[in-house]
Amino acid sequence: MGIFPEFGGWISQNTQQPKKSENVKSKPVRETKTHDERDETKEQLKLWRDANKKEQYHEPSPTVKVHTDHNIDSFSSIKMEFTLGLPPQAAYDVLTNQDNKTYSREINGRPLLKAISRKVTSERGIGNRPILEVDKELSWNFLFFSGTIPIRLNVLENPKELSAYNWKRRKGMDYMETFEVNYTVEPMYVDAERLCKHKKPKSREEYRKCSGGKGLIASKVKVDQNFRPSFPWNLPLLSSYFRRFTVETTKKVAEDFQTRAGDIRHRL
């Protein structure tokens, strides 16, 4: 299951889960959540279920800003924000995908981003948290050609702060000189304007009080991604194509997370 037993159990009973990778080696020990955090997530999932019966929630398209420094071998940075119509703890559970499931769109009969394996290493990062090794497979399609690209990352998760840092491993991503992704999940008080009478809540406690405990909490995901292609992909014409492909793929992955969130809301 996911980080929260209640969330994972609820979803497994009410949705048809995507298939797990057959090559999952091991899973990290999950940090224990407080009763208040578990209760809030369970309460919010109930609110989302009830709200979804009345009206479907539609996430806006991800917003993406790209900056490229052509003086540093086409070093590019992507700043993206997107919304998931799930409470923050549940959204983080989907993003970290601790059960190593594949649930993205298909490209020529293959998933856009396929989960291969996820395992704990003996290395430790900030806060003495375990560093994970996560392997994925990205599908590509150009004219009459198609194939897959390996995505091999080290991952340092911080469930307490609802954040994660990903960076490329030394072997397995030769097409990238630099690749790192940092994302955070923040609460969005969906019904604040309607229920809180022009008061902008600054915390969950304020929101719960002004909304009478009936306000939905969604999640804003902020993504900072930096990458620099290796030779020959850093050459002028190739780097332009490579950058466009990376940006478009990053946005598609975010959209697939939104689709997954919509499936969860529909089946709660």
SULGIVEN-V176812 format. One record per helix or strand. SS is the DSSP state (H for helix, E for strand). FROM is the first residue (numbers start at 1). TO is the last residue. Records with the same first field share a line. If there is no record, write none. Layout:
SS: FROM-TO / FROM-TO
This chain:
H: 5-14 / 35-54 / 88-96 / 126-128 / 192-195 / 204-210 / 236-267
E: 20-20 / 63-69 / 75-84 / 101-101 / 106-107 / 110-111 / 113-124 / 130-142 / 145-158 / 163-168 / 176-189 / 217-229
